Amino acid sequence: MIERNIYVDIYKIDKKKKSFDGVHYAVRIVKSPIFWMVFILILLLFEYWRNQVDPMAYVPFLSSHAPSQPLFFRIPYPPALIEFSTSQKYLSSNFQAFNRLGNHLFEVVSIFSLAKKLKRTPLFLIQDCYHEKMLEDLKTIVPDLIAQFAVVNGSVPNSIKPTVFHEKCCTFQDPSILEDIQDEYLYLNGTHYQSWKYFPGMRDDLINFLKEPDHNFLSLPESSDTNFIKCVHIRRGDFIEFLIPIADKTFIINAMKFIDEKGRSAGQAAQYLPIQKFPEGRTRINSYTVFFGDDFQFMEEIRNSTVKEDGFVSRMSPADDLLYSKNNCDVVLITAAHSTFGWWMGYLSKGNRVYHTDILYTDDINIREGLLEPSDYFLPHWIPLKSSGLAVVESRK
């Protein structure tokens, strides 16, 4: 009897056995070219979807059992052809190149700073297409920082063995333990390096590494002697999908009110008031709010229910958002506590005055698994906020 199409026979019953021959049909399915075409298409669609979001938002990537590389289609380049027995020593690390800009900055800034401390040259290995994209993205915002790295095409040669260091994403580890290592190429197995303690006192240097904007942000207000700019970063999108804690609309509005009231309180007028006093007698008579984030409809709703015509929603690129913050954000509110992009908006901001949702009052997996130490992640002068009844209040100390 001629064998019929697999999709016709898939539920065929053996008339003698009067039962489904599951193994028989499973083998036939796996042998079918159509099955493999569908399977590969599903993998491609998954890979495309996965790269539309920030992998640091994945719950698996935040757990201690997380894989350190993409699940599919990471094809490493051939080993780098690097020279040994040179007069220099190098430092590199296991860059999570499939992440996005906020995570990229933490990694390259930390490795640059550690290399200076260890008297080594920072090394960037272009190990696959993800690393190529990471390098391209960084050059759009900190080209002068990337210029400090030795850049080599190729993956880590087998002769270079990883050194265990910084195995928790957001907890500082004292780098002095690396000082006695004499390897010519020191390759760290750590990832993310989400702690300001890896680059203390470098804020001014990092701001100088930022490229100059190639336009004047004409669609957004400019901070000046008469304009005070409050910047609100709102992360939703993939954070909602993967149950990463975010701030709801009520909290964000109340946090904005708290910042405004803080500015009007006694003794704080010189720092916050929309009519902002300076020692030399100047005033800023206009106050504007600019929203940054990935949910434009949500941000428009908050704008329309609060600041209205004095509010703006940025639709610029991530690099331009950071450049705008550096030149214009007098105060920054980070509403999603563990948004690394929001962190950099605050760190690089003009006013260097930052409020953020207190991560200790969220159900953050990093806190639960001991991967994040708040004092290592948030700078000491940043101000954490929490809900208290129907209001938002400062939650420390």
C-alpha positions in Angstrom: 0.0 0.0 0.0 1.4 3.4 -1.0 2.2 5.6 2.0 0.0 8.6 2.1 1.0 12.2 3.2 2.1 12.5 6.8 -0.7 15.0 7.6 -3.3 12.6 6.3 -1.9 9.6 8.2 -0.9 11.4 11.4 -4.0 10.2 13.3 -4.4 6.9 11.4 -5.4 4.0 13.6 -3.7 0.6 13.1 -6.7 -1.6 12.4 -5.0 -4.6 13.8 -3.8 -3.1 17.1 -6.8 -0.8 17.3 -4.5 1.9 18.9 -2.4 4.9 18.0 1.2 4.0 17.1 2.6 7.2 18.6 6.3 6.4 18.2 5.8 5.4 14.5 4.1 8.6 13.6 6.5 10.7 15.7 9.4 9.3 13.7 7.6 10.0 10.4 7.0 13.6 11.5 10.6 14.2 12.4 11.7 12.8 9.0 9.4 15.1 7.2 11.1 18.2 5.5 8.0 20.2 6.2 8.5 19.6 10.0 12.0 21.0 9.9 11.0 24.0 7.8 8.3 24.9 10.3 10.7 24.3 13.2 13.4 26.6 11.8 10.7 29.3 11.0 9.6 29.2 14.7 13.2 29.6 15.9 13.7 32.5 13.5 10.5 34.2 14.7 11.5 33.7 18.3 15.0 35.1 17.8 13.4 38.2 16.0 11.0 38.7 18.9 13.7 38.2 21.5 15.8 41.0 20.0 12.9 43.5 20.2 13.2 43.6 24.0 15.9 44.0 26.5 17.1 40.6 27.6 17.9 41.9 31.0 14.2 42.2 31.4 13.8 38.4 31.1 13.2 36.7 34.3 15.5 33.8 33.3 18.4 36.2 32.6 18.0 37.7 36.0 18.2 34.4 37.9 21.3 32.8 39.3 20.7 29.9 36.9 20.6 32.1 33.8 22.5 31.3 30.7 25.2 33.8 29.8 24.6 33.9 26.1 21.6 34.0 23.6 19.7 30.8 23.4 19.8 30.5 19.6 21.9 31.5 16.6 24.9 32.8 18.4 27.5 31.8 15.8 30.9 32.7 17.3 33.5 34.1 14.9 36.8 32.2 14.6 39.3 32.8 17.4 41.0 36.2 17.3 44.5 36.3 15.9 46.1 38.2 18.7 49.8 38.6 19.5 51.3 37.2 22.6 54.5 38.1 24.5 54.0 41.8 23.9 55.0 44.6 26.2 51.4 45.4 27.2 48.7 43.7 29.3 45.0 43.7 28.4 41.7 43.4 30.1 38.4 42.2 28.6 35.2 40.6 29.8 32.3 38.4 28.8 30.2 41.3 27.3 26.5 40.5 27.1 26.4 42.0 23.6 22.8 40.9 22.9 21.5 43.4 25.5 20.9 47.1 24.8 22.5 50.5 25.4 22.0 50.8 29.2 23.7 47.5 29.8 26.4 48.1 27.2 27.4 51.3 29.0 27.7 49.6 32.4 30.0 47.0 30.9 32.3 49.1 28.8 32.6 51.9 31.4 33.4 49.4 34.2 36.0 47.5 32.1 37.6 50.8 31.1 37.8 51.9 34.7 39.1 48.6 35.9 41.7 48.6 33.2 43.0 51.9 34.4 43.1 50.6 38.0 45.0 47.5 36.9 47.2 49.4 34.5 46.0 47.4 31.5 44.7 48.2 28.1 40.9 47.6 27.7 40.2 45.1 25.0 37.0 44.6 23.0 36.7 41.3 21.1 34.2 41.3 18.3 33.1 37.7 19.0 29.9 37.6 16.9 27.3 39.7 15.2 25.9 40.8 18.5 29.3 42.3 19.5 29.4 44.1 16.1 26.0 45.7 16.9 27.1 46.5 20.4 30.1 48.3 19.2 28.1 50.2 16.6 25.5 51.3 19.2 28.2 52.6 21.6 29.9 54.6 18.9 26.7 56.6 18.5 27.0 57.9 22.0 30.6 57.5 23.4 32.9 57.2 20.4 35.8 58.7 22.4 35.4 56.1 25.1 35.4 53.3 22.5 38.6 54.8 21.0 40.3 53.9 24.3 39.8 50.2 23.6 41.9 47.9 21.5 39.4 46.3 19.2 40.1 42.9 17.7 37.9 40.8 15.4 37.4 37.2 16.7 36.3 35.2 19.7 38.4 34.4 22.7 41.2 32.1 21.8 41.3 28.7 23.7 44.7 29.7 25.2 43.0 32.5 27.2 41.2 31.0 30.2 38.4 33.1 31.8 39.0 34.5 35.3 36.1 34.3 37.8 35.0 37.8 38.8 31.8 39.7 39.4 29.3 36.8 39.1 26.3 38.8 40.4 24.9 41.4 38.0 24.4 44.3 40.4 26.7 43.7 43.4 30.2 45.3 43.6 33.2 43.0 44.0 36.5 44.5 45.1 38.8 44.4 42.0 41.9 44.4 44.1 41.8 40.6 44.0 42.8 40.9 40.3 46.0 43.0 40.9 48.3 40.0 41.4 47.3 38.3 38.2 50.1 38.5 35.7 48.4 37.0 32.6 49.0 39.0 29.5 45.4 38.8 28.6 43.0 38.9 31.5 39.5 37.8 30.4 36.8 38.1 33.1 33.8 35.9 33.1 31.6 38.5 34.8 28.7 40.2 33.1 26.7 43.5 33.4 28.8 45.2 36.1 25.8 47.2 37.3 27.5 49.2 40.1 28.7 52.7 40.1 31.5 51.6 42.5 33.4 50.2 39.5 33.8 53.7 38.1 33.8 56.0 41.2 34.5 59.7 40.6 34.4 59.3 36.8 31.2 61.2 36.1 32.9 64.3 34.6 35.2 62.1 32.5 32.3 60.1 31.2 30.3 63.2 30.4 33.2 64.4 28.4 33.3 61.1 26.5 29.7 61.8 25.3 29.6 63.0 21.7 28.2 66.4 21.0 24.6 66.3 19.7 24.3 66.9 15.9 21.1 68.9 16.3 19.4 71.2 18.8 16.5 69.1 20.0 14.1 71.6 18.6 11.0 69.6 19.5 11.8 69.7 23.2 12.4 72.6 25.6 15.9 73.7 26.5 17.2 74.2 30.0 18.4 77.7 30.5 18.5 80.6 33.0 14.7 80.9 32.6 13.7 77.2 31.9 13.7 74.4 34.5 13.4 70.9 33.0 12.1 67.9 34.9 12.8 64.6 33.0 10.6 61.5 33.8 11.8 58.1 32.5 9.0 55.5 32.2 9.9 51.8 31.3 7.0 49.5 30.6 6.9 47.3 27.5 8.9 44.1 28.1 9.0 44.8 31.8 5.2 44.2 31.9 5.5 41.1 29.8 8.1 39.5 32.0 6.7 40.8 35.4 9.6 43.1 36.1 8.4 45.7 38.7 7.2 49.0 37.1 5.5 52.1 38.5 1.8 52.6 37.8 0.2 55.8 36.7 -0.9 56.8 40.2 2.7 56.4 41.6 4.2 58.4 38.8 1.8 61.3 39.1 2.3 61.4 42.9 6.0 61.2 42.5 5.9 64.2 40.2 3.9 66.0 42.7 6.4 65.1 45.5 9.3 66.5 43.5 7.3 69.7 42.8 6.4 70.1 46.5 10.0 69.3 47.5 11.0 72.3 45.4 8.5 74.5 47.1 9.5 73.5 50.6 11.5 75.8 52.9 15.2 75.7 52.2 15.0 74.0 48.9 13.9 76.8 46.6 17.5 77.3 45.4 17.4 73.8 43.9 13.9 73.0 42.7 11.4 75.9 42.4 10.0 76.4 38.9 10.8 80.0 39.7 14.3 79.0 40.7 16.5 81.3 42.7 20.2 81.5 42.2 22.8 83.2 44.5 23.5 85.8 41.9 19.8 86.7 41.7 18.8 85.1 38.4 15.4 83.3 38.2 13.9 80.5 36.1 10.3 81.4 35.5 9.3 78.5 33.3 9.0 74.8 34.3 8.6 72.0 31.8 8.4 68.2 32.0 9.8 65.8 29.4 8.8 62.1 29.4 11.0 59.4 28.0 10.2 55.8 27.6 8.8 53.0 25.4 5.0 53.4 25.8 4.0 56.7 24.1 0.3 56.3 24.7 0.8 55.9 28.4 3.2 58.9 28.6 0.7 61.0 26.6 -2.0 60.1 29.1 0.1 61.2 32.0 1.1 64.4 30.3 -2.5 65.2 29.5 -3.6 64.6 33.0 -0.8 66.6 34.7 1.4 69.2 32.9 -0.6 69.4 29.6 1.0 72.0 27.4 4.0 72.3 29.6 4.8 68.6 29.0 6.6 66.9 26.1 7.1 63.3 25.1 10.4 62.4 23.5 10.4 60.3 20.4 14.1 60.5 19.8 16.7 57.6 19.7 18.1 56.3 22.9 21.4 58.0 22.2 19.7 61.3 21.7 17.7 60.9 24.9 21.0 60.5 26.9 22.5 63.5 25.1 19.4 65.6 25.9 19.6 64.6 29.5 23.2 65.6 29.7 22.4 69.1 28.3 18.9 69.8 29.7 17.6 67.5 32.5 17.8 69.6 35.8 16.1 66.8 37.7 15.4 63.2 36.7 12.7 60.7 38.0 13.4 57.0 37.3 10.0 55.2 37.7 11.1 51.6 36.9 13.7 51.0 39.6 15.9 48.6 37.6 15.8 50.3 34.2 19.5 50.6 33.3 18.7 53.2 30.6 16.8 55.3 33.2 19.9 54.9 35.5 22.2 56.4 32.8 19.7 59.2 32.1 20.0 60.2 35.8 23.8 59.7 36.1 24.6 61.8 33.0 21.9 64.5 33.6 22.7 68.2 33.7 21.5 68.7 37.2 22.7 65.4 38.7 19.6 65.4 40.9 17.9 62.0 40.7 14.8 60.5 42.3 13.9 56.8 41.7 11.4 54.2 42.8 12.8 52.5 45.9 13.6 49.0 44.6 13.3 47.5 48.2 9.6 48.2 48.0 9.2 46.3 44.7 9.1 42.6 44.1 12.4 42.6 42.2 13.8 39.2 41.5 17.4 40.5 41.8 16.7 41.5 45.4 15.0 38.2 46.2 17.9 36.2 44.8 20.6 38.4 46.4 21.9 39.6 43.0 21.5 43.3 43.7 22.7 45.4 46.5 20.9 48.8 46.4 23.9 50.8 47.8 26.1 49.3 45.0 23.6 50.1 42.3 22.1 53.5 43.3 24.4 56.5 44.0 24.3 57.7 47.6 22.9 61.1 46.8 20.0 59.7 44.7 16.6 59.9 46.5 14.4 56.7 46.7 10.7 57.1 46.8 7.9 54.8 48.0 4.1 54.9 48.3 2.6 55.9 51.6 -1.1 55.7 51.6 -2.3 58.0 48.8 1.0 59.8 48.6 4.6 59.3 47.6 7.3 60.0 50.2 11.0 59.8 50.5 11.8 56.3 51.8 15.2 56.7 53.5 17.0 56.8 56.1 
